[in-house]
Amino acid sequence: EEKRFAASQWVLMWRKFRNNRAAIAGGAVIVALYLMAVLAPFLAPYGAHTRMTTFIWAPPQRVHLFDGARLRPWVAGLQRELDPQTLRRMYIPDTTVRHPVRFFVHGEPYRLLGLIPTDVHLFGVDDPNMGVFVLGTDRQGRDMLSRIVLGSQISLTVGLIGVLLSLLIGTVLGIASGYYGGWTGNVMQRVIEFIRSFPSVPLWMALSAALPAHWPPLRTYFAITLILSLVGWTWLARQLRGRVLALRDSEYVVAAQLMGAKDGRILFRHLL
């Protein structure tokens, strides 16, 4: 009973999170996605720019798990033909030609975690003239699964940075606005109202068009994410301001002030 009433804030948060099944499921999905991003070069069978010109616009391949009675994954060979009416490439699976799908195969070299040089991939086929395309290929013969897995590194990393920046800006300005009030709070509220008065989609389009055209896609994507984080902190700041306004005259805040605690400690240790 004493442990239950003396639990810290983090313990209370963990208990509440643990009792929410939807939160646990969502957290597991997020952890799995970030693990995929960290191990992307190992999980992807090919590089993001590896081209197989003989398999342009190849459809998704079916991975057969059993070869007869044995558990032995394989993919069928692909026969390329040309549609006489549309002149489009067609790939017909040839089940008489079976390519075993092996695990921990050697392929394109990379650096695991950016440090360890290796060329081992999770799965692939031994035949250099054949590939395993779980999600097919694009117009340049690049494996779509590999590009999605490797692209998650940029998408998840930049998205995480944008969320952290919005959280940091909204938290600091929100609690400062509610704690100090007066002209400081009024100025911050007018800034929030000014930013929120712009419609989101036209603002994003204008900001993205204002970026230099010669920038590479990665830098442009990163810059747009930073801009969105500088715009998206207003909702959190307003929510925190209302909370702090209700708490700044509480007994424990007044006690901390009488004991000589600095504003930074009161803001981030007690109110936050």
C-alpha positions in Angstrom: 0.0 0.0 0.0 2.9 2.3 0.8 4.6 1.6 -2.5 1.3 2.4 -4.4 0.9 5.8 -2.8 4.7 6.7 -3.0 5.0 5.8 -6.7 6.8 8.3 -8.8 5.4 10.1 -11.8 7.1 7.8 -14.2 5.8 4.7 -12.4 2.3 6.1 -12.6 2.7 6.8 -16.3 4.0 3.3 -16.9 1.0 1.7 -15.1 -1.4 3.7 -17.1 0.3 2.9 -20.3 0.5 -0.8 -19.4 -3.2 -1.0 -18.8 -4.1 0.5 -22.2 -4.0 -2.3 -24.8 -4.3 0.0 -27.8 -1.3 2.0 -26.5 0.8 -1.2 -26.1 -0.1 -2.3 -29.6 0.7 1.1 -31.1 4.0 1.2 -29.2 5.0 -2.3 -30.4 4.3 -1.2 -34.0 6.4 1.9 -33.6 9.3 0.0 -32.0 9.1 -2.6 -34.9 9.2 0.2 -37.5 12.3 1.9 -36.0 14.0 -1.5 -35.6 13.3 -2.0 -39.3 14.8 1.5 -40.1 18.0 0.7 -38.0 18.5 -2.7 -39.7 17.2 -1.6 -43.1 20.4 -2.5 -45.2 20.3 -6.0 -43.7 16.6 -6.5 -44.1 16.5 -5.2 -47.7 17.6 -7.8 -50.3 19.0 -5.1 -52.6 20.3 -1.6 -52.5 18.0 1.4 -53.0 19.5 2.1 -56.4 20.3 -1.4 -57.6 18.8 -1.8 -61.1 17.8 -5.0 -62.8 17.0 -3.9 -66.3 15.8 -7.3 -67.4 13.0 -7.1 -64.8 11.5 -3.6 -65.4 7.9 -3.3 -64.1 8.0 -6.9 -62.7 4.9 -7.8 -60.7 5.1 -9.0 -57.1 6.4 -12.5 -56.9 4.7 -15.2 -54.9 7.1 -16.8 -52.4 6.2 -20.6 -52.2 7.0 -22.0 -48.7 7.0 -25.7 -49.6 9.0 -27.5 -52.2 7.1 -30.8 -52.3 6.8 -32.0 -48.7 9.8 -30.0 -47.5 9.7 -26.5 -46.0 11.9 -24.8 -48.5 11.0 -21.3 -49.8 11.4 -20.6 -53.5 10.2 -18.3 -56.2 9.4 -19.3 -59.8 11.4 -18.1 -62.8 10.0 -15.3 -64.9 9.5 -15.5 -68.6 9.4 -12.1 -70.2 7.0 -11.6 -73.2 5.6 -8.6 -75.1 1.9 -8.0 -75.4 1.3 -7.6 -79.1 -1.6 -5.2 -78.6 -0.3 -2.9 -75.8 3.4 -3.5 -76.4 3.8 -3.8 -72.6 6.2 -6.2 -70.9 4.6 -9.3 -69.4 6.2 -11.7 -66.9 4.8 -15.2 -66.8 5.8 -17.3 -63.8 7.5 -20.6 -64.8 7.0 -23.0 -62.0 9.3 -25.6 -63.7 12.2 -23.3 -62.8 12.5 -22.9 -59.1 15.0 -20.5 -57.4 15.5 -21.3 -53.7 15.1 -18.3 -51.3 18.0 -18.5 -48.9 18.7 -16.6 -45.7 21.8 -14.7 -44.8 23.0 -14.4 -48.4 25.9 -12.3 -49.7 25.0 -9.3 -51.8 25.6 -5.6 -52.1 28.1 -4.3 -49.4 26.9 -1.8 -46.8 27.7 -0.7 -43.3 25.5 -2.1 -40.6 24.5 0.7 -38.1 26.8 2.9 -40.2 29.9 1.3 -38.7 30.3 -2.5 -39.4 31.2 -3.3 -43.1 29.4 -6.4 -44.3 27.5 -7.7 -47.4 25.1 -10.2 -45.6 21.4 -9.7 -46.3 18.5 -11.4 -44.6 17.3 -13.2 -47.7 17.8 -13.5 -51.4 18.5 -15.9 -54.3 21.8 -17.3 -55.4 21.3 -16.8 -59.1 22.7 -13.3 -60.1 20.4 -13.3 -63.2 17.3 -13.7 -61.0 15.9 -11.8 -58.1 13.1 -12.1 -55.5 10.7 -9.2 -55.8 8.1 -9.5 -53.1 6.5 -6.1 -54.0 7.7 -6.0 -57.7 10.0 -3.5 -59.4 9.6 0.0 -60.7 10.2 1.4 -64.2 14.0 1.3 -63.7 14.1 -2.3 -62.4 14.6 -1.3 -58.7 13.1 -3.6 -56.1 10.2 -1.8 -54.4 10.5 -3.6 -51.1 14.2 -2.6 -50.7 13.4 1.0 -51.5 10.5 1.1 -49.0 12.6 -0.4 -46.2 15.7 1.8 -46.9 13.4 4.8 -47.4 12.1 4.3 -43.9 15.4 5.5 -42.5 14.8 9.0 -43.9 11.1 9.1 -43.3 11.2 7.9 -39.6 14.3 9.9 -38.7 13.2 13.2 -40.1 9.7 12.7 -38.7 11.0 12.0 -35.3 13.2 15.1 -35.4 10.2 17.2 -36.4 8.0 15.9 -33.6 10.8 16.4 -31.0 11.3 20.0 -32.2 7.6 20.7 -32.0 7.4 19.1 -28.6 10.4 21.2 -27.3 9.2 24.5 -28.7 5.6 24.0 -27.6 6.5 22.9 -24.1 8.9 25.7 -23.3 6.7 28.5 -24.7 3.5 27.0 -23.4 4.6 26.7 -19.8 6.4 30.0 -19.9 3.3 31.8 -21.2 1.1 30.3 -18.5 3.5 30.9 -15.7 4.6 34.5 -16.3 1.4 35.8 -17.8 1.2 39.5 -18.3 2.7 41.0 -21.5 4.8 37.9 -22.0 1.8 35.6 -22.2 -0.1 38.1 -24.3 2.7 38.4 -26.9 3.0 34.6 -27.1 -0.7 34.2 -27.5 -0.8 36.7 -30.3 2.1 34.9 -32.1 0.2 31.6 -31.8 -3.0 33.2 -33.2 -1.0 34.7 -36.0 0.6 31.4 -37.0 -2.7 29.5 -36.7 -4.5 32.0 -38.9 -2.7 30.7 -42.0 -4.3 27.7 -43.8 -2.1 24.7 -43.5 -2.0 23.3 -47.0 -1.3 26.6 -48.9 1.3 27.5 -46.2 3.1 24.2 -46.8 3.0 24.6 -50.5 4.4 28.1 -50.3 7.2 27.2 -48.0 8.2 24.2 -50.1 8.2 26.3 -53.2 10.5 28.9 -51.5 13.3 26.3 -51.0 16.2 26.5 -53.5 15.5 24.3 -56.5 19.1 23.0 -56.7 18.8 21.3 -53.2 18.8 17.5 -53.3 15.6 15.8 -52.3 16.9 14.7 -48.9 17.9 18.2 -47.9 14.5 19.6 -49.2 12.6 17.0 -47.2 14.5 17.7 -44.1 14.0 21.5 -44.5 10.2 21.1 -45.0 10.0 18.9 -41.9 11.9 21.6 -39.8 9.5 24.3 -41.2 6.5 22.2 -40.3 7.8 21.7 -36.8 8.2 25.4 -36.4 4.6 25.8 -37.4 3.0 22.8 -35.6 3.9 23.7 -32.0 1.1 26.1 -31.4 -1.6 23.6 -30.4 0.6 22.0 -27.7 1.7 25.4 -26.4 -1.9 26.5 -25.9 -2.9 23.3 -24.1 0.0 23.6 -21.7 -0.7 27.3 -21.1 -4.2 26.4 -19.9 -2.8 23.7 -17.6 -0.1 26.0 -16.1 -2.6 28.8 -15.5 -4.6 26.4 -13.3 -1.5 25.2 -11.4 0.7 28.2 -11.0 -1.1 29.3 -7.8 -1.1 25.9 -6.2 0.3 25.4 -2.7 3.4 23.5 -3.8 4.3 26.2 -6.4 3.9 28.9 -3.7 6.0 26.8 -1.3 8.7 26.4 -3.9 8.7 30.2 -4.5 9.0 30.9 -0.7 11.9 28.5 -0.4 13.8 30.4 -3.0 13.5 28.0 -6.0 14.4 29.6 -9.3 11.8 29.9 -12.1 13.5 27.3 -14.2 13.2 24.7 -11.5 9.6 25.5 -10.8 8.7 25.4 -14.5 10.5 22.2 -15.5 10.7 20.3 -12.2 7.2 21.0 -10.6 4.9 22.3 -13.3 6.1 20.3 -16.3 
